[in-house]
Amino acid sequence: LLRDELQADDVFVLTERRVHKLYGAELEQSFAAAGLRQQWVTVPEGERAKSLVTFARVLDQLADLGCARRSVIVNFGGGAVSDLGGFVAASFMRGIRYVNLATSLIAQVDAAVGGKVAVNARLAKNLYGAFHHPSHVGADPTLAAHALRARLPQRHGRGDQGGDPRRQRPSWQRCSSGSTPPPAAATPTRSPRSSSWPRGLKMDWISRDPYERDLRRPLNLGHTIGHPIETEYQYKKIRHGEAVAIGLGVATCLALRKRLIAEDQADRIFALLRRYGLLGFWEPVRAQAVFGHLQIVRRIRGNNLHFVLPTKMGAVQITDDVDRPALAQAFDDYEEVVTRLAPRPAARRTTTADRLA
Ligand SMILES: NC(=O)c1ccc[n+]([C@@H]2O[C@H](COP(=O)([O-])OP(=O)(O)OC[C@H]3O[C@@H](n4cnc5c(N)ncnc54)[C@H](O)[C@@H]3O)[C@@H](O)[C@H]2O)c1
């Protein structure tokens, strides 16, 4: 593909330590066999890769290594690598081509497609970035399955969920029903099709609104509240998927209070989160701190915050009509749901002392 469709001769592979150790040699051999000249740049794994410091270092390294306008950057890793590498590609000489070879489930179903690329700031998640679409996205599901099954601790699996559907039914149904275990227990041979349907779903939205003017907003379900939680922990301790799951749970409670969603539908969402081990708080979440971060995001965006609230499985309503007491109440409500449905040590409580009434 790189040679035939992109007419690439030089590739600059951006990867992170863990993925490099596990699969680097194999990819290197494959590029060599295709006659590509290759240079490799390695960054730390996880959210540490998504910093301005790493971003600047990678740009300088690429320049030193001879990256040029016709070169292609190959991002080989999870969502952290594709977010960083996409932004690097957007900035190098004002924009060169890049390819994502996505290795984690989140990257395969979500992060590697859509062209939103960014690094994190102290003040907010993904604050510095660009829209720059990849020329190709490659997703080998066996790699994601490996990541989920054995090579990651259980918790990576939870933060990296996207479902493990094997039946041809629409989106959420494939996650929420059926007898298949969550992907954390999946084996490479059992989940070869896991990443294609959500990716197709996302591409449908993106093709209608590639620069997120409006239509694409439903994709932010769970993120309005999830991102501030990640920022509060400075992108450590709580993983992206875990934070978005809390955001989805709290958004569902908001929708319940607003009578936008029926109880049985909300219960299905909570059951789905529970089924994938995503119901709960992994660290105490200080509601006041989340509100503080939301205010910063609101100020930076210069407009209202859009809350994406589920109205039933597969449907959302977007509103900016959520005030502080309503959010605090939703955190309380979600904590009650967690206590009722998942009374286990990993599912910690919010810090009630910090609650805003
Ligand atoms: N741009 C977007 O549209 C978009 C969408 C969703 C998420 N994201 C971003 O993606 C990131 C989360 O993605 P992620 O969960 O892939 O994070 P990640 O890249 O940090 O990967 C999670 C962990 O999995 C490991 N890993 C990845 N592939 C592996 C494999 N095949 N085998 C073994 N280990 C493997 C990594 O080393 C890392 O420790 C967040 O920064 C989030 O903001 C971006």
Ligand as a Chemical Component Dictionary entry (heavy atoms), coordinates in Angstrom:
data_LIG
# 
_chem_comp.id                   LIG 
_chem_comp.type                 NON-POLYMER 
_chem_comp.pdbx_formal_charge   0 
_chem_comp.three_letter_code    LIG 
# 
loop_
_chem_comp_atom.comp_id 
_chem_comp_atom.atom_id 
_chem_comp_atom.alt_atom_id 
_chem_comp_atom.type_symbol 
_chem_comp_atom.charge 
_chem_comp_atom.model_Cartn_x 
_chem_comp_atom.model_Cartn_y 
_chem_comp_atom.model_Cartn_z 
_chem_comp_atom.pdbx_ordinal 
LIG N1  N1  N 0  -8.316  11.385 17.957 1  
LIG C1  C1  C 0  -9.422  10.766 18.298 2  
LIG O1  O1  O 0  -10.461 10.867 17.627 3  
LIG C2  C2  C 0  -9.413  9.897  19.522 4  
LIG C3  C3  C 0  -10.498 9.050  19.794 5  
LIG C4  C4  C 0  -10.430 8.223  20.892 6  
LIG C5  C5  C 0  -9.322  8.242  21.722 7  
LIG N2  N2  N 1  -8.303  9.089  21.445 8  
LIG C6  C6  C 0  -7.097  9.120  22.302 9  
LIG O2  O2  O 0  -6.521  7.824  22.309 10 
LIG C7  C7  C 0  -5.849  7.605  23.550 11 
LIG C8  C8  C 0  -6.304  6.290  24.123 12 
LIG O3  O3  O 0  -5.981  5.266  23.191 13 
LIG P1  P1  P 0  -5.317  3.884  23.675 14 
LIG O4  O4  O 0  -6.178  3.251  24.688 15 
LIG O5  O5  O -1 -4.947  3.123  22.468 16 
LIG O6  O6  O 0  -4.053  4.415  24.471 17 
LIG P2  P2  P 0  -2.480  4.108  24.353 18 
LIG O7  O7  O 0  -1.971  4.436  23.021 19 
LIG O8  O8  O 0  -1.883  4.811  25.520 20 
LIG O9  O9  O 0  -2.380  2.533  24.545 21 
LIG C9  C9  C 0  -2.785  1.941  25.780 22 
LIG C10 C10 C 0  -1.731  0.916  26.192 23 
LIG O10 O10 O 0  -1.805  -0.179 25.307 24 
LIG C11 C11 C 0  -0.484  -0.546 24.877 25 
LIG N3  N3  N 0  -0.649  -1.189 23.584 26 
LIG C12 C12 C 0  -1.150  -0.655 22.440 27 
LIG N4  N4  N 0  -1.240  -1.600 21.484 28 
LIG C13 C13 C 0  -0.774  -2.748 22.017 29 
LIG C14 C14 C 0  -0.629  -4.078 21.542 30 
LIG N5  N5  N 0  -1.036  -4.454 20.321 31 
LIG N6  N6  N 0  -0.100  -5.000 22.361 32 
LIG C15 C15 C 0  0.254   -4.652 23.604 33 
LIG N7  N7  N 0  0.142   -3.425 24.125 34 
LIG C16 C16 C 0  -0.393  -2.492 23.349 35 
LIG C17 C17 C 0  0.291   0.723  24.909 36 
LIG O11 O11 O 0  1.670   0.479  25.082 37 
LIG C18 C18 C 0  -0.301  1.431  26.132 38 
LIG O12 O12 O 0  0.369   1.020  27.294 39 
LIG C19 C19 C 0  -6.207  8.799  24.431 40 
LIG O13 O13 O 0  -5.142  9.705  24.461 41 
LIG C20 C20 C 0  -7.402  9.424  23.735 42 
LIG O14 O14 O 0  -7.517  10.810 23.981 43 
LIG C21 C21 C 0  -8.313  9.901  20.362 44 
# 
loop_
_chem_comp_bond.comp_id 
_chem_comp_bond.atom_id_1 
_chem_comp_bond.atom_id_2 
_chem_comp_bond.value_order 
_chem_comp_bond.pdbx_ordinal 
LIG N1  C1  SING 1  
LIG C1  O1  DOUB 2  
LIG C1  C2  SING 3  
LIG C2  C3  SING 4  
LIG C2  C21 DOUB 5  
LIG C3  C4  DOUB 6  
LIG C4  C5  SING 7  
LIG C5  N2  DOUB 8  
LIG N2  C6  SING 9  
LIG N2  C21 SING 10 
LIG C6  O2  SING 11 
LIG C6  C20 SING 12 
LIG O2  C7  SING 13 
LIG C7  C8  SING 14 
LIG C7  C19 SING 15 
LIG C8  O3  SING 16 
LIG O3  P1  SING 17 
LIG P1  O4  DOUB 18 
LIG P1  O5  SING 19 
LIG P1  O6  SING 20 
LIG O6  P2  SING 21 
LIG P2  O7  DOUB 22 
LIG P2  O8  SING 23 
LIG P2  O9  SING 24 
LIG O9  C9  SING 25 
LIG C9  C10 SING 26 
LIG C10 O10 SING 27 
LIG C10 C18 SING 28 
LIG O10 C11 SING 29 
LIG C11 N3  SING 30 
LIG C11 C17 SING 31 
LIG N3  C12 SING 32 
LIG N3  C16 SING 33 
LIG C12 N4  DOUB 34 
LIG N4  C13 SING 35 
LIG C13 C14 SING 36 
LIG C13 C16 DOUB 37 
LIG C14 N5  SING 38 
LIG C14 N6  DOUB 39 
LIG N6  C15 SING 40 
LIG C15 N7  DOUB 41 
LIG N7  C16 SING 42 
LIG C17 O11 SING 43 
LIG C17 C18 SING 44 
LIG C18 O12 SING 45 
LIG C19 O13 SING 46 
LIG C19 C20 SING 47 
LIG C20 O14 SING 48 
# 
